[in-house]
Amino acid sequence: MELYIIINQVKKEVEMVKTYLFISGILFGALALGQLFRLVQRIPIQVGTSTVPVWVSMVGLIAALLLCLWAFQLTRKVST
């Protein structure tokens, strides 16, 4: 009986990790789309008196896209 409880607890924790990774992938994907939109539209961003160059969005796009892909890849690797 105790082993059954432990196995069920592990299954629940694995499902929680999969959900976390899936949501992280969605959020990083949305962030990547936002960076792509800024690149295409050349939307200016100002922080205080300084303007953030558009090329910074390219770095943000690459980073967010890599994190998105990584999260989805890990979601598939986690077994139940």
NORWOPE-V545716 format. One record per residue. N is the residue number from 1. RES is the residue in three letters. PSI is psi in radians with two decimals (* if undefined). NEAR is the number of other ideal C-beta (glycine too) atoms within 8 Angstrom. D_FIRST is the distance of its C-alpha to the first C-alpha in whole Angstrom. Layout:
n:N res:RES psi:PSI near:NEAR d_first:D_FIRST
n:N res:RES psi:PSI near:NEAR d_first:D_FIRST
This chain:
n:1 res:MET psi:-0.70 near:4 d_first:0
n:2 res:GLU psi:-0.65 near:5 d_first:4
n:3 res:LEU psi:-0.70 near:6 d_first:5
n:4 res:TYR psi:-0.74 near:7 d_first:5
n:5 res:ILE psi:-0.74 near:8 d_first:7
n:6 res:ILE psi:-0.76 near:8 d_first:9
n:7 res:ILE psi:-0.76 near:8 d_first:10
n:8 res:ASN psi:-0.67 near:8 d_first:11
n:9 res:GLN psi:-0.73 near:8 d_first:13
n:10 res:VAL psi:-0.73 near:8 d_first:15
n:11 res:LYS psi:-0.72 near:9 d_first:16
n:12 res:LYS psi:-0.72 near:8 d_first:17
n:13 res:GLU psi:-0.67 near:8 d_first:19
n:14 res:VAL psi:-0.75 near:11 d_first:20
n:15 res:GLU psi:-0.67 near:9 d_first:22
n:16 res:MET psi:-0.72 near:8 d_first:23
n:17 res:VAL psi:-0.76 near:9 d_first:25
n:18 res:LYS psi:-0.74 near:11 d_first:26
n:19 res:THR psi:-0.78 near:8 d_first:27
n:20 res:TYR psi:-0.81 near:8 d_first:29
n:21 res:LEU psi:-0.70 near:13 d_first:31
n:22 res:PHE psi:-0.79 near:11 d_first:32
n:23 res:ILE psi:-0.68 near:8 d_first:34
n:24 res:SER psi:-0.74 near:10 d_first:35
n:25 res:GLY psi:-0.73 near:13 d_first:37
n:26 res:ILE psi:-0.79 near:8 d_first:38
n:27 res:LEU psi:-0.76 near:8 d_first:40
n:28 res:PHE psi:-0.58 near:13 d_first:41
n:29 res:GLY psi:-0.73 near:11 d_first:42
n:30 res:ALA psi:-0.70 near:8 d_first:44
n:31 res:LEU psi:-0.72 near:11 d_first:46
n:32 res:ALA psi:-0.73 near:12 d_first:47
n:33 res:LEU psi:-0.66 near:8 d_first:49
n:34 res:GLY psi:-0.71 near:8 d_first:50
n:35 res:GLN psi:-0.70 near:13 d_first:52
n:36 res:LEU psi:-0.74 near:10 d_first:53
n:37 res:PHE psi:-0.76 near:9 d_first:54
n:38 res:ARG psi:-0.70 near:12 d_first:56
n:39 res:LEU psi:-0.81 near:11 d_first:57
n:40 res:VAL psi:-0.76 near:6 d_first:59
n:41 res:GLN psi:-0.19 near:6 d_first:60
n:42 res:ARG psi:0.87 near:7 d_first:62
n:43 res:ILE psi:2.18 near:6 d_first:60
n:44 res:PRO psi:2.46 near:6 d_first:62
n:45 res:ILE psi:2.32 near:7 d_first:59
n:46 res:GLN psi:2.28 near:8 d_first:61
n:47 res:VAL psi:1.89 near:6 d_first:60
n:48 res:GLY psi:-2.11 near:4 d_first:62
n:49 res:THR psi:0.00 near:3 d_first:65
n:50 res:SER psi:2.47 near:6 d_first:64
n:51 res:THR psi:2.30 near:7 d_first:63
n:52 res:VAL psi:2.15 near:9 d_first:60
n:53 res:PRO psi:2.65 near:5 d_first:61
n:54 res:VAL psi:-0.53 near:9 d_first:60
n:55 res:TRP psi:-0.40 near:6 d_first:59
n:56 res:VAL psi:-0.57 near:8 d_first:56
n:57 res:SER psi:-0.49 near:11 d_first:54
n:58 res:MET psi:-0.73 near:10 d_first:54
n:59 res:VAL psi:-0.78 near:8 d_first:52
n:60 res:GLY psi:-0.67 near:10 d_first:50
n:61 res:LEU psi:-0.81 near:12 d_first:50
n:62 res:ILE psi:-0.80 near:8 d_first:49
n:63 res:ALA psi:-0.83 near:8 d_first:46
n:64 res:ALA psi:-0.68 near:13 d_first:45
n:65 res:LEU psi:-0.73 near:11 d_first:45
n:66 res:LEU psi:-0.73 near:8 d_first:43
n:67 res:LEU psi:-0.66 near:10 d_first:40
n:68 res:CYS psi:-0.87 near:13 d_first:40
n:69 res:LEU psi:-0.69 near:9 d_first:40
n:70 res:TRP psi:-0.79 near:8 d_first:37
n:71 res:ALA psi:-0.76 near:13 d_first:35
n:72 res:PHE psi:-0.62 near:11 d_first:35
n:73 res:GLN psi:-0.76 near:8 d_first:34
n:74 res:LEU psi:-0.59 near:9 d_first:31
n:75 res:THR psi:-0.71 near:11 d_first:30
n:76 res:ARG psi:-0.53 near:6 d_first:30
n:77 res:LYS psi:-0.48 near:6 d_first:29
n:78 res:VAL psi:2.16 near:10 d_first:26
n:79 res:SER psi:2.70 near:4 d_first:23
n:80 res:THR psi:* near:6 d_first:20
